[in-house]
Amino acid sequence: MTGLAQHEATFTIARPGAAIGRQEPLPLAIRRMSVDLLTRSIADLRLDGGTNFDDGIHAARKKMKRLRGLIRLVRDRVGYRTYREENVVLRDTARTIAPMRDTWVLVETVRNLRLAYADLLDPSLFSTTEAWLQRRYRNQKTHTRGTTVGNAIITLATARRRFASFPIEGPVADNFDSIADGVERVYRRGLRGFRRSTESGSVEDLHEWRKRVKYLKYQMDALTPLQPVLIGSQAVELDDLGERLGHDHDLAVLVRTVVDNPDACPDDRERWLLMALAYERRSRLQSDAFRSGAALYGEKPKAFVARLGAYWDAARH
């Protein structure tokens, strides 16, 4: 085995996670992490290891989102066309299996809303809404099984072959400059999303901000070995922020669902109570999210990237 092949095999076996090794060549890391995420996404959808269908769908979607964050690191080096083609494939594949998970999230959302105000509410409140949401979820689950998942597996397997041929000696050099622009773009867009969300408070702006937060979180995960404490803690805080924004969006979708589907909550007084509690809960979540956002996006984009670059240089030399 040649030196490069032996080096590659070592990292392929020893580093199955979505993080760049401190001394791992960057192009090799990108290829290794991409193939690993696609392999595990396929395994999730095939229900390998006894995974149940719901968890498999959820896990596969998360890995596809993580990979979309990863390829944003090297977007400027691989070229916009290549980046866009792969991003669209991953985005559209995740969308085909998303409705089942999305319908189940609303079941969990109405349950959690009831639990959050358990000391004030009758335990049977919103039971009609929960039952309606469960029926819709079961119908969507039946639709998702079989052909939809099978097609997703085929698409991901084809993508894995493409990523497996990612060149070790190509447009992505083994230096921080190869990812600096990608990190800065994601951070800058997250900062813009934070500012826009605090100004408008709209469901759409908050949802878009959450996407940017998650992409930055996945990039910080990949870079955590450079400075485990500082970058790692930032990744955790971004994850917490993303969860708050996610719960906020779920509540907004729940409200929209019961408004658009009167059968979901036929009692007018119960519907108005659900909406009022959801809005009150969203207000708390947004307040917490804005405080976290102010701290996480307190640096200017170039200063943020320069700090990461210093971590890179310290870890690599």
Secondary structure in CASP SS format (residue, H / E / C, confidence):
PFRMAT SS
TARGET T0000
AUTHOR 0000-0000-0000
METHOD secondary structure of the structure
MODEL  1
M C 1.00
T C 1.00
G H 1.00
L H 1.00
A H 1.00
Q H 1.00
H H 1.00
E H 1.00
A H 1.00
T H 1.00
F H 1.00
T H 1.00
I H 1.00
A H 1.00
R C 1.00
P C 1.00
G C 1.00
A C 1.00
A C 1.00
I C 1.00
G C 1.00
R C 1.00
Q C 1.00
E C 1.00
P C 1.00
L H 1.00
P H 1.00
L H 1.00
A H 1.00
I H 1.00
R H 1.00
R H 1.00
M H 1.00
S H 1.00
V H 1.00
D H 1.00
L H 1.00
L H 1.00
T H 1.00
R H 1.00
S H 1.00
I H 1.00
A H 1.00
D H 1.00
L H 1.00
R H 1.00
L C 1.00
D H 1.00
G H 1.00
G H 1.00
T C 1.00
N C 1.00
F H 1.00
D H 1.00
D H 1.00
G H 1.00
I H 1.00
H H 1.00
A H 1.00
A H 1.00
R H 1.00
K H 1.00
K H 1.00
M H 1.00
K H 1.00
R H 1.00
L H 1.00
R H 1.00
G H 1.00
L H 1.00
I H 1.00
R C 1.00
L C 1.00
V C 1.00
R H 1.00
D H 1.00
R H 1.00
V H 1.00
G C 1.00
Y H 1.00
R H 1.00
T H 1.00
Y H 1.00
R H 1.00
E H 1.00
E H 1.00
N H 1.00
V H 1.00
V H 1.00
L H 1.00
R H 1.00
D H 1.00
T H 1.00
A H 1.00
R H 1.00
T H 1.00
I H 1.00
A H 1.00
P H 1.00
M H 1.00
R H 1.00
D H 1.00
T H 1.00
W H 1.00
V H 1.00
L H 1.00
V H 1.00
E H 1.00
T H 1.00
V H 1.00
R H 1.00
N H 1.00
L H 1.00
R H 1.00
L H 1.00
A H 1.00
Y C 1.00
A C 1.00
D C 1.00
L C 1.00
L C 1.00
D C 1.00
P C 1.00
S C 1.00
L C 1.00
F C 1.00
S H 1.00
T H 1.00
T H 1.00
E H 1.00
A H 1.00
W H 1.00
L H 1.00
Q H 1.00
R H 1.00
R H 1.00
Y H 1.00
R H 1.00
N H 1.00
Q H 1.00
K H 1.00
T H 1.00
H H 1.00
T H 1.00
R C 1.00
G C 1.00
T H 1.00
T H 1.00
V H 1.00
G H 1.00
N H 1.00
A H 1.00
I H 1.00
I H 1.00
T H 1.00
L H 1.00
A H 1.00
T H 1.00
A H 1.00
R H 1.00
R H 1.00
R H 1.00
F H 1.00
A H 1.00
S C 1.00
F C 1.00
P C 1.00
I C 1.00
E C 1.00
G C 1.00
P C 1.00
V C 1.00
A C 1.00
D C 1.00
N C 1.00
F C 1.00
D H 1.00
S H 1.00
I H 1.00
A H 1.00
D H 1.00
G H 1.00
V H 1.00
E H 1.00
R H 1.00
V H 1.00
Y H 1.00
R H 1.00
R H 1.00
G H 1.00
L H 1.00
R H 1.00
G H 1.00
F H 1.00
R H 1.00
R H 1.00
S H 1.00
T H 1.00
E H 1.00
S H 1.00
G C 1.00
S C 1.00
V H 1.00
E H 1.00
D H 1.00
L H 1.00
H H 1.00
E H 1.00
W H 1.00
R H 1.00
K H 1.00
R H 1.00
V H 1.00
K H 1.00
Y H 1.00
L H 1.00
K H 1.00
Y H 1.00
Q H 1.00
M H 1.00
D H 1.00
A H 1.00
L H 1.00
T H 1.00
P H 1.00
L H 1.00
Q C 1.00
P H 1.00
V H 1.00
L H 1.00
I H 1.00
G H 1.00
S H 1.00
Q H 1.00
A H 1.00
V H 1.00
E H 1.00
L H 1.00
D H 1.00
D H 1.00
L H 1.00
G H 1.00
E H 1.00
R H 1.00
L H 1.00
G H 1.00
H H 1.00
D H 1.00
H H 1.00
D H 1.00
L H 1.00
A H 1.00
V H 1.00
L H 1.00
V H 1.00
R H 1.00
T H 1.00
V H 1.00
V H 1.00
D H 1.00
N C 1.00
P H 1.00
D H 1.00
A H 1.00
C C 1.00
P C 1.00
D C 1.00
D H 1.00
R H 1.00
E H 1.00
R H 1.00
W H 1.00
L H 1.00
L H 1.00
M H 1.00
A H 1.00
L H 1.00
A H 1.00
Y H 1.00
E H 1.00
R H 1.00
R H 1.00
S H 1.00
R H 1.00
L H 1.00
Q H 1.00
S H 1.00
D H 1.00
A H 1.00
F H 1.00
R H 1.00
S H 1.00
G H 1.00
A H 1.00
A H 1.00
L H 1.00
Y C 1.00
G C 1.00
E C 1.00
K C 1.00
P H 1.00
K H 1.00
A H 1.00
F H 1.00
V H 1.00
A H 1.00
R H 1.00
L H 1.00
G H 1.00
A H 1.00
Y H 1.00
W H 1.00
D H 1.00
A H 1.00
A H 1.00
R H 1.00
H C 1.00
END
